[in-house]
């Protein structure tokens, strides 16, 4: 057994051994002359003119240690033994620094060390423990415990902690009660795929992990809890993307005796509170937009409104001039790329290539330059006169220097395509600034959406969402047009959360399941407990859920949620650090009455 | 569709419809004359001399509504339509009550109703929604959403919320960061049975649900997080008892650069804070007792110290007087049941029957009365003289009126038996008052305990617990005697939590696994990621975990944790409300590459 471990162990039997007097982030000129004890990790060390300097790091900061060759050669020699990431403990006196470092809180001082203990040595880390590291994604996931030592990652998790605390403070003050709902629940066919858990005590049967506590929070409203919230893990067995994880965290809320208006106000208030307390930002009231307008003006139900560039429809102006592409199109629609008339052929080709990508799927793009000399020049000049182009320009509120980009085709499809183009152009123009925040509410979502694959309607939000009273009559006649009491909060083009006013009446819930293609028996088998509950005095209620990981990543200015999660899974759902999932023992499967079929 | 639902829906399109001006718990004489709107559930209604009275209930309280037959016959008739648990909304004026009810906050007033709306009718509940209900356990679990309407259950969950908030406040002030650890982890052979989750993306492999975040919180210490906590769901697939649930909640904490002393102080502080803020109690400092003393004086590592009644050893006094049972015993030990010398034959027989139960397993009990007339009378007088009994009595600090109860046999076994007898006698004497709280720390647990079944040593706490430095040498020579840096918090005979100073050195961790019967390969396969981490600069660290459900149930004065959990499972792990676990679709199993074998 190596000497360090014995030393540690014998030292630690001395009760006062471990105590630090300070952290590595707090000593200043106010502490000059004090004798202090610090403990932490060696960030780096260097020798300079008979002195050895060590930067010691902990969660709270970095302090410079100094060892003097002449004054204490033995100690200095020992200081030279230690290298990056060693865990050390030092005693010393706070002295003023000759070359101050204004970048760090402790930059005015250094510690003149009188005693150095190595608490634990360290092998050379597989990548640099610096703000900018040289480690690749896979390596950093395998050694996540080392990656988490880097300030950017640590700060994301500190921000996450702070946000969770502020969320609880705010909701507690609003009389919300945090109630834990079960993790071992029942598998349901609606929504995404469930993770399931075989039950040993009930052979052949399975629990499911919740995709959300939806039905339980509604039952809590039936129980009269009035205001519920929970910051809770949810689970979806879906194929993963940068912003998806098999387990994710939701800020889940439900209220009784309220209207959509109450919920929007209360949770806009929560978001304001977070921007204020966590980022020091006073946000303006959030604008609201109907789903219909969002699709019409941005081709998306989660528009990025950090910049304008709204859609302009040219169908009437563009048709009937002999250009077959437009003449045959259901919709001709474009955007004004302000000040881009100077775009080169090459730049325009790049945009054309972008929209032709399979994930966008457009066939071609028409452009029209409003040159700074006032002339208009388009890629379809042979079909459209100067007058025609002037009319287009007017619709775009064009000014000299602008560039109009126009797509055409089937309305729904072309809007989605133009939405992609709009974001691409905005990125190229630097409009998508991560330090800028543009929230909005999208309201009046459709209740149902047609699913080609299963050839039936799906609930756009979920089956418990109530239709707008005035639209209920259309459920039988024109289901696609029925609007829901549903709403989403969108920030910078990301859906942060959504919710709805729920159905609280058995009859309407049964009607809803019927339109989702459930037989009465299926509906009763899956959700009978909820519909039964509605018959024992269910209050009108509604709620909302925010994706906590996404909210934190937006606040951190990150694209992926992975770096706001301490121990994320990779894209094939593996935790490469602990090497999970893994095979289990035969006896375990036997006890659970299951077999694998691979 | 029934008329109520249509009414609700058309009403709810009016934005102001839902708003209450007040809750049912806040109106007092200060509000006299105000016109208010309340919404809630009908608790009860009665007719009395041309008046109809309805008690309307919400989470916040109960308010009495009054309807006057003469003044408004139509409204009064409508009021008579509603019955228990209907959801109603009323407008009315606050008036003073003739017969005040001092028991409730709103007892001085009642609401003279001008308008009544039925928001949702209710079928007759299957049991009484009162503090004392007539519903059986199974029925109440099936209709948990109705049981949760009862004040006692609701108050438990409100207390739970308050405690969680206070815990987070306290730990946040102490620089702890709440970090979420994964729920989908890796199955390990140590400890209790894991719940497992088949992975669709990794066919034939399984995740496991965590029994605790132990290894992850230690990795967070290696990452330099310094102080971690989490209020987190944990999972154990064990056969259930009143105080066990397959999913339970833990207050999980870990700290770096600390000693056992620091942890005891900090978490004694947390417990003091909870007693103060939640129950308004100023608790004295918690006593500490070694595991050895706890076993010697109480025969239990979680002694109920609300009362004294410590063990008294009589072995030397009792042997060699010709009483074969004692002569052949390894240990003769008893308790003094103060003031019980009057116990009848029948009462003594009941105690004898109690200790003879299989779960106690003693063969017989000797008693000795210290009569109020000063005489001593035992069940073994033919072997022991007055002098002998006087000597016994002296050891018991006996006084006239006392009763000595004595067991004998193998030390370990007889102590456990006497521990049961001690608790039984205390219950009969009313010493186990649920409104009294007696916490203590039990320290210096053994590191290892021998497991007959698997014929090897098990870690008494867990394999990551460090031995006391001065005992390490005994690991090879006398493993049973090695003490751990481990501690438990016990309140009223219940283990609330426990923890330890961890191993942070690969060599010692390997040594530990060796003593637990792991081959180096097995240890590396299961816990390699942790031992590898120890080589990259692991700080000395330790922690503790409290059983949150148990802590809340102790604070609520309950024996079972079931009533501090919103939606518990029954003893066969079923949620009878949602009927889970249940079978899943063939296609689901196919996707997961598993088959059931039942």
Interface residues (C-beta under 8 A of the other chain):
Chain A: X1 X2 X4 X5 X8 X9 X10 X12 X13 X15 X17 X18 X19 X20 X39 X40 X41 X57 X58 X59 X60 X85 X86 X87 X89 X119 X120 X121 X122 X123 X125 X143 X144 X145 X146 X148 X149 X154 X157 X158 X160 X161 X164 X165 X168 X172 X177 X178 X179 X180 X181 X182 X183 X184 X185 X186 X187 X189 X193 X194 X195 X196 X197 X198 X199 X200 X201 X202 X203 X204 X205 X206 X207 X208 X209 X215 X216 X219 X220 X222 X223 X224 X225 X226 X233 X235 X237 X239 X246 X247 X249 X257 X258 X259 X261 X262 X466 X468 X469 X470 X472 X501 X504 X505 X507 X508 X511 X529 X533 X534 X535 X536 X537 X538 X539 X540 X565 X566 X567 X569 X572 X573 X574 X575 X577 X578 X579 X580 X581 X582 X583 X584 X585 X588 X590 X591 X592 X593 X594 X595 X596 X597 X598
Chain B: X1 X2 X4 X5 X8 X9 X10 X12 X13 X15 X17 X18 X19 X20 X39 X40 X41 X57 X58 X59 X60 X85 X86 X87 X89 X119 X120 X121 X122 X123 X125 X143 X144 X145 X146 X148 X149 X154 X157 X158 X160 X161 X164 X165 X168 X172 X177 X178 X179 X180 X181 X182 X183 X184 X185 X186 X187 X189 X193 X194 X195 X196 X197 X198 X199 X200 X201 X202 X203 X204 X205 X206 X207 X208 X209 X215 X216 X219 X220 X222 X223 X224 X225 X226 X233 X235 X237 X239 X246 X247 X249 X257 X258 X259 X261 X262 X466 X468 X469 X470 X472 X501 X504 X505 X507 X508 X511 X529 X533 X534 X535 X536 X537 X538 X539 X540 X565 X566 X567 X569 X572 X573 X574 X575 X577 X578 X579 X580 X581 X582 X583 X584 X585 X588 X590 X591 X592 X593 X594 X595 X596 X597 X598
